[in-house]
Amino acid sequence: MTKAIIDASGYTAPELLAIANTIHDTMVTNAATFAAPPVTMAAFAADISDYEGKLNKKSSGAEADLVAFTVSRNTLEVDLGGLGNYVNTIAKGKPEILVLSGFPSYDTARTPDTTPPAAPQNLVVRQGDVSGTAVARYQPDRPHSVNEVR
């Protein structure tokens, strides 16, 4: 099964702009497949344009420009999340439909590794800033895994 990536928070600002433009253009081209998106393509285009303008202005370093950029990026990420969920609903895991959306995707067919991770490496413990606390830093065996410390 193939799914659209709906979390755009990991993309750099220029990457997000490029991805949003690709998704917009591809979905407009394939409007018959995606007939009722939760965000109209006109509204999505306006949000992309606003984001691009705010991205260009944020280089001024002015606090107002940085805040405006952050708000605009959040709006674009919300748009992409809603559109991505809609695309996933329409595609039902079929890559031949998903590709018509322009969304980056991933395959869910891989089997997750459910074995417990090995003990963490490079453990360093120091006294915490508050009385009776300690701070532990370590390198986990597997990145993005859950590690319980006792």
C-alpha positions in Angstrom: 0.0 0.0 0.0 1.3 3.5 -0.8 0.4 6.6 1.2 0.9 10.3 0.6 3.2 12.0 3.1 0.9 14.4 5.0 3.4 15.9 7.5 5.4 18.7 5.7 7.1 20.0 8.9 10.4 18.3 8.1 10.9 20.2 4.8 13.1 23.3 4.5 11.3 26.4 3.4 12.4 26.2 -0.2 11.6 22.5 -0.4 8.1 23.1 1.0 7.5 25.8 -1.7 8.6 23.4 -4.5 6.5 20.5 -3.2 3.4 22.6 -2.7 3.7 24.0 -6.3 4.2 20.5 -7.7 1.1 19.2 -5.8 -1.0 22.1 -6.9 0.0 21.8 -10.5 -0.5 18.0 -10.6 -3.8 18.1 -8.8 -5.1 20.8 -11.2 -4.0 18.6 -14.1 -5.8 15.6 -12.6 -8.9 17.5 -11.3 -11.2 14.7 -12.6 -9.6 12.2 -10.1 -9.6 14.7 -7.2 -12.9 16.4 -7.8 -13.7 17.6 -4.3 -10.6 18.5 -2.3 -11.1 20.0 1.2 -9.1 23.0 0.0 -9.9 24.5 -3.4 -7.0 24.7 -5.8 -7.6 28.5 -6.0 -7.3 28.8 -2.2 -4.3 26.5 -2.2 -2.7 28.6 -4.9 -3.3 31.8 -2.9 -1.7 30.2 0.2 1.3 29.1 -1.8 1.7 32.6 -3.2 1.4 34.1 0.2 4.0 31.7 1.6 6.4 32.6 -1.3 6.0 36.3 -0.6 6.5 35.8 3.2 9.5 33.5 2.5 11.2 36.2 0.4 10.4 38.9 3.1 11.7 36.9 6.1 15.3 37.5 4.9 14.9 41.0 6.3 15.2 39.5 9.8 12.4 41.8 11.1 10.4 40.2 13.8 7.1 41.0 12.0 8.3 39.3 8.8 9.5 36.2 10.7 6.1 35.9 12.5 4.2 36.4 9.2 6.3 33.7 7.6 5.7 31.3 10.4 1.9 31.9 10.2 2.0 31.4 6.4 4.0 28.2 6.7 1.6 26.8 9.2 -1.3 27.6 6.9 0.4 25.8 4.0 1.2 22.8 6.2 -2.4 22.6 7.3 -3.5 22.8 3.6 -1.1 20.0 2.7 -2.2 17.8 5.6 -5.9 18.1 4.6 -5.1 17.5 0.9 -2.9 14.6 1.7 -5.6 12.9 3.8 -8.1 13.5 1.0 -5.6 12.0 -1.5 -5.1 9.0 0.7 -8.8 8.5 0.9 -9.3 8.7 -2.8 -6.2 6.6 -3.7 -6.9 3.8 -1.2 -3.3 2.8 -1.3 -3.0 2.5 -5.1 0.2 4.1 -6.3 -1.2 4.7 -9.8 -3.8 7.0 -8.3 -1.5 8.6 -5.7 1.0 9.6 -8.3 -1.7 11.7 -10.0 -1.7 14.0 -6.9 2.0 15.1 -7.0 2.4 14.2 -3.3 5.6 12.6 -2.2 4.8 9.1 -0.9 6.0 6.1 1.0 5.2 2.4 0.9 3.6 0.8 4.0 4.4 -2.7 2.9 7.6 -3.0 4.9 7.5 -4.9 8.1 8.4 -2.8 11.2 11.2 -4.0 13.4 9.5 -4.8 16.7 12.5 -6.3 18.4 13.7 -4.4 21.4 16.6 -2.1 20.7 20.0 -2.8 22.2 21.3 -0.9 25.2 22.1 2.8 24.4 25.7 3.7 23.8 27.8 6.7 25.0 25.7 7.2 28.2 26.7 10.4 30.1 24.9 11.3 33.4 25.3 14.6 35.2 23.7 16.3 38.1 20.5 18.2 37.1 19.9 21.9 37.7 17.3 21.1 40.3 18.1 19.3 43.6 17.6 15.5 43.4 17.6 15.4 39.6 19.9 14.0 37.0 20.3 14.5 33.3 21.2 11.5 31.1 22.3 11.8 27.5 22.9 8.8 25.3 22.9 7.5 21.7 20.1 5.1 21.0 20.7 1.9 19.2 18.0 2.8 16.6 17.1 6.4 15.7 13.4 7.2 16.1 12.8 4.4 18.6 11.2 4.6 22.0 13.7 4.2 24.8 12.8 3.7 28.4 15.3 4.7 31.1 15.1 3.7 34.7 
